Amino acid sequence: MKKRIIITSILLVCLLNYSQFVSAQLPKETEAQKTDRMKWWTDARFGMFIHWGLYALPARHEWVKNAERMTNEQYQKYFNMFNPDMWDPHEWAKMAKAAGMRYVVLTAKHHEGFCLFDSKFTDYKATNTPYGKDLIKEYVEAFRAEGLKVGFYYSLIDWHHPDYTIDRVHPQRQDSDTAFARLNKGRDMNKYRAYIKNQVRELLTNYGEISIIWFDFSFPGKNGKGHDDWDSENLLKMARSLQPGIIVDDRLDLENVEGGWDFTTPEQVQVSKWPEVNGKKVPWETCQTFSGSWGYYRDEYTWKSPAQLLELLIESVSKGGNLLLNVGPTARGVFDSRAQDRLKAMGEWMKFNNRSIYNCTEAPSGFNAPANTLLTYNPDTKRLYVHLLAYPLGTVILPNMADKVKYVQFLHDASEIKFSTSEESPNDLVLSLPVQKPDVLIPVMEVFLK
């Protein structure tokens, strides 16, 4: 009997382990199915990131709690004062749409742990501040009304939660391993993992269709956190079960797990080529800021110009990717004048030139960009777009394209651009441009291919 009990116990343990393994399996899909699921996103090319939280009050970077090693008690004053009385989500949505953006991702919870939504699992939320309302609910309704796809950013990190263990990026971090052990006495990551799942379930259940969830971020290694700390596979499986069409970033530390991510996320960099994984091009999106901070930073002045921002967008599309451009609203709930000026300038350009962005991608091999230009290509219409980053004097030469082009025009006004073959190199096409640069930040030539 004792031997039978032991064998039965072993079988139960094996079955339990097997059930846990099965529970972690993610939905399977073919490449074609994934491409179809992500088509709206790859066609859109341009989205808005919004970093908004209590850090808008100190207005000196969204990592201010970390940088200044603040305790929860020291940071509490920002919670007590949070009251974005001028916030109008409909105004935000209209500005995003006018800028040419087609989807938006808002920080439902950032590393500070403050929740913009009315979560049942914490008191550290917008509904308990002087503002007193569910900001996520208002955001979703306003942006959907403008026809924009809505997404949530959710921080895996939480510097406020009592069970989140102190690690190497925590405000209360220490230099020694023994100090970490002492500081984490009584903290329980099992409880925090349950907290993450509960909150993600709320976000993906209570607000209708959610198009993107942007998890941020894993940092494995000594005194860090990786997929086991978040129970990433089961977290992602739950997210996909609640929102089967949802698109997910690559920061759950599941790079080598099939179905563990949809797109890669180079941050604050210009990639040199279309990113690849195991020699294969993958969907990608670069997240970028107007300046050096994601949250509102009153005294930060390294702001990119509208032309630089447009070049970021064009270059991303020219390498098959998306641009997620961030706004950090003020603590009163408005986009500051610097952000508004840039959004307006980008919108003016996009109004006349968006055909070179939407539904476009990298030009096929054999199409070589002339100096100081970027190429994008629409495979459906078979049109090539030549973006003039520096306006040339008189002519632009398209190499080896003499027999491929039937018509060329400026995109902003559909005015014809005459062309001829080169006497020196008959395979090259010479485009004749007006001497004066058109009144466009970055002029675009639309090339109709045969």
N, C-alpha and C positions, 0 to 999 in steps of 0.2 A: 504493500500500500504506500509506504514512504517513497519507494522508487517511482511509483506511478504519479504521486503528487509532484515530485521533482521534475519529471518529464513534462507533466501538464504545465507546470510553472514556466519551464523553458519555452514550451510551445506558445504560451500566452505572451511571453516577452517578445518572441520572434514575430508573432502576429501584430503586436502593438508597434514594434519597430517597422514592420512592413506597412502597416496602415499609415504611419507617419511619413514613410517614404512616398507612398501613393499620394498622400494628401499634398505633398510638395510638388507634384508634377503639374507643369503648366500646360495650358491649352496648346494643342498642335495646330499649325497652319502651314500651307504651302507658301512658297515665295510669291506666287500669283495672288493668293488670298491676302498676304501681308501688304503687297503693293496696292491692292484694291482698298484695303482698310485705311491705308495712309494717304490715299490719293488726294483727298481734300487738302491735307497738310502740305504735301509736296507741291501742289498747285498754288497754294496760298503764298508761300515764300516769305511772308513778312508778318511778324506778330509783335505784340506789346507785352513786355514783362512789367509787373508792378510790384515793387518792394515797399510795403507799408506796414508799419507797426509802431510800437511805443518808441522805437529809436528815432522816430521823426521829431520827438520833442527835444532831446539833447542836440539833435541835428548835427552830429559829428560822426557819421558812419554807422551802418547797421550792426557792426561788431563792437560798438562802443562798450557794451557790458563786458566783453572779453578783454578788449584793449586796456580798459581802465580797472580791470579785476574787481568789478562791482559785485557785491553780494545781492541776494534777492531783496534784502531790506533797503539797501541803498538805491536799488532800481525801482522800488515800489512807488516812489513819487511820480514817476511817469505814468504808471497805471492810474494813479489817483487823479491825474490832471488830463487824461486823454479825453478830448471832446472836440472832434473834427466838425465844428458847427457849420462850416461852409461847404461841406462835402455834398456834391451833386453827382451821383454815379452816371446819370444820363449825360452830363457835360463831358465826363471822362470818355464815355463810349463814343460820343460824337467826335471828339478830338482824335481818338484812335482810328475811327472809320475814315475821317477826313484825311488823316496822314497816309492812308492806303493800307493800314493793317487789317488783317482778316481774322486774327485770333488773338486771345489775350490770356495770360497766366498771372494770377494774383496770389500773393503769399497769404494762404489761409493761416499758416503758422510758420514763423521763422525761428531761428535758433534760440531767441530769447524766450520762447515757449508761449508767448501771448497769442491767443486765438481770436481771429476776426469773426469767427462764427459762434453760434450759441450751442456749444458742446455740452452734453450732459455729464461729461467726465472730468470737468475742471471748473473752478471758479475764476480762473485766470483768462477771462474772455471779455470781448467788447461789450456784451450785454450787462456786465457788472461795472463798467466804467461810467463816468458822467454822461457819455453819449448814449449808452443804454440800448443800442439796437444791434441786430445781426447784420453786420456789414457785408458778409458773403451773400446773404439772401438778396440784399439790395443791388449788389454788384451783378449777380447772375441775371436778375430780371432786366436791369438797364442795358447790359451789353447784348443780351439775346434780342432785345427790342430793336437793336441796330443791325441785327443779322450777323453778329460776330460769334465765332465759336469760343466757348468759355472753358478755361482750365484752371486747375489749382496747383500751386506750389505747396508742398508740405515738407517741413523740416523733420528729418529723422532725429536730429540733434535737439536737445531741450535743456537749456541752462537753468530752468526754473523748477522742473519736476523733481520732487524729493526722491524718486527711485531711479532717476537717470544717473548712472555712475559717472563720477568725475574722471575725465580723460585728458589727453594732452591738449585739447582745444577748449577746455572748460575754463570759465573765469576763475574758478578756485583750484586750478591745476597746481601741482607741486613738481619739484625736480626729481624726487626720489621715488622708487617703487614702493618703499615702505610707507611713505606719506600717502600715496594713492590708496593703499590698503586701509590705512587708518581713516582717511576721509570718506571712504566708501562703506564703512561699517554701518550696517542697517539699511543700505540701499539695495533694491531688488530689481534687477533688469527684467526678470520674468513679469513683474507687475508693469514695468514700463512698456515691454513688448505688447502686452494686452492693451495698454493705453493707446499705443499707436494704432493697433488694429481697430479698436473701438472708434477712434476719431476718423480714420480713413473710411470706415464703414458709414459713419454719419455723413461725411462729405460726399460720398458716392451714392448715397441713398436719398438724402433729404432735399436735393437741389436739381432734380431732373437729370437730363443727359449732360454728362461732363465729357468733354472731348480729349482733354490731356490731364495727366497727373504727373507732376514734376517733383520727384523725390530728391532730397538733398541733405547730407551727402555721406558716403562711406569713406572711412580713412583707416584701413586695416594696418596692422603692425603694432609695435610696442605702445601700450597705453592708448590704443586707437580702437576703432570699431568697424567691423565688416559685416558680411551678410548674416552670420550666425547671431550677432548682437541684435539685429533687427528682425530675425526670422524672415529674411527677405523673400524666399520662395513662396512661403505661405501667405505673406502679406500681398505679394503680387498676384498670386492665384486668386485671393479674395477680391482684389481690385478688378481683375479681369472678369470674374464671375458676376460682379455687380454691374459692371459697365463693359460689355463684351467688345465694343468698338473703340475703347479708350486707347490713347497713344501714350507710351511711357518712356521716360528718359533712361539713361544708363548709369545712374548713381546708386543703385542698390547693391553694388558689388556682385553682380550676376553676369559679368561679361562673358563667361564661358558656359553659361547655362542656356540651352535652347529656349527661346521665348522669353528670356530674362530681361530684354530691353528692345526698344524699337528704333531709337536714334541715339547717336553719340553727340556729346555736348562740349566742344572746345570753347573755353570761356575766356573772353577778353583777348583773343588772339586772331590774327588773320592766317588761315591755313595756307600752305604753299601749294597744296593739291587736294583733290577730293579724298577725304579720309578713307582708309581701307582697314579691314580686319581680316587677317589670314589671306591677304592678297585680293580681297573682294571689296569693291566700293559699297559703302553703307549709307543709309540715310543719316543726315547730320544737320545740326543747327548750332550756330554760334550765338551765345548770349553776350550782349555788349551793353555798356553803359554810355550815357551822354558824357559822363565825367569819370572820376576815379572811385565813385561810391555807388552802391546800389540803393541804399536808403537816402533820404533827403539829407544833404550836407550843406549847410548854409554857407560855410567859408571855403568851399572847394572850388577852384577856378580853372582846372585843366579840362575845360569843356571842348568837345570836338565841334568843328564847324558843320553846318548843314551839308556842305560839299563832301567833307570827310565821312559823314554818316551815310550819305548816298553811295559813296564809293564802297563802304563796308557792305551795304545791301547788294549792290551790283556784283561785287567780287564774290560774295557768298553764292549768289545764283549762278555766276559764271563757273563755279566749281561744284554745282549740283546741290547746294545747300540752302538753308533758311537763315534769316536773321531775326532774333528775338531781342528787341531793343527796349531797354529798361527806363522806366520813369519812377522816381522816388518822390511821392507826394509829400506836401508839408503836413504838419500836425493839425492844421485847420482843414485839411482835406482838399487842397487844390494843387494843381501842377504849377510850379513856380514859373516866372516869366521866361527864364532861360529855356526850360523844357518846352513851353508853349511855342516860343519862337522857332525852335528847331522842328517841332512837329508840323507847324504851319508851312515852313519852307519845304520839308519833305513831301507834304501833301500837295503843294503846288506843282512840284516836279512829277509826283505820281499821277496826278490828275491827267497829265498829257502823255506820260511815258510808261504807264503801268503795263502796257503790252509787252515791254521788254523784261518784265519781272514775273508777272503771274503766268503760270503754266510753262515757265521756261526752265532751262537747265544748261549744263555745260555743252558747248558746241561740239559737234562730232569731230573725231580725229581727221586731220587734213585741213581743218579751218584754223588758220594761224592769225592771232591778233596782231595788228600793226602796233608799232611803238606807241605807248601812252594811250592804249585803248583796252577795253574789256569786252569780251564777246559773251552774249547769251543767245539761246536758241530755243525756239518753240517747235518741238517735233511734230505737233499736230498740224500747224499751219505751214511748216517748213520755211520759217522766216528767221533770218539771222539778224541780231541786233549789235551794232558797233557803237560802244559808248566812248565818247571823246573826252578823256580825262584832262588832256591838255589840247587846246584847240590848235590845229595845224595851220600852216600858212599855204592856203591854196588847194592842196591835194592830199588825198589819203590813198595808199596803194594796198589793195587786197591781194595777197600773193596766191597764185595758182587758182584764180577764180574767174578767169576770162570767159569760160564756157558754162558757168554755173548760175549766172545772175540774169534775171529778166527785167528788174526794175529796182530803183533805190529812191528813198525819200527820207527827209527828216521826219521823225516820229511826232514831234510836238505840233507841227502844223501841216503835215502831209505835203510839203513842198518838194518838188522833184529835185533830185541830185543827178546831174548828167555824169556819164561815165564812158570810158573808152579803154581800149587795150593799150598796153605799154609798148612803145617802139623797141625799147631795149630788151624787154622781157615779155614776149607776146602772150604768155600764160597769166600775166598779172593784169589786174583791173585797176584803172586809175579813176578815182572819184574826184570830181571838181566841186570844191566847196566855195561858198562866198567868203570874201576877205574878212568881213565882220562876223564875229561869233554871234550866233542867235542868243536872244535874251533868255537863256536857260542855263541853270547851274552846270549841268552836264548834258550837252547835246547828244542825241541818239539818232543814228541812221538805221532805218529799217530796210533790210535787204531781202527782196523777194527772190527766192531761189527757183530755178527751173524744175 
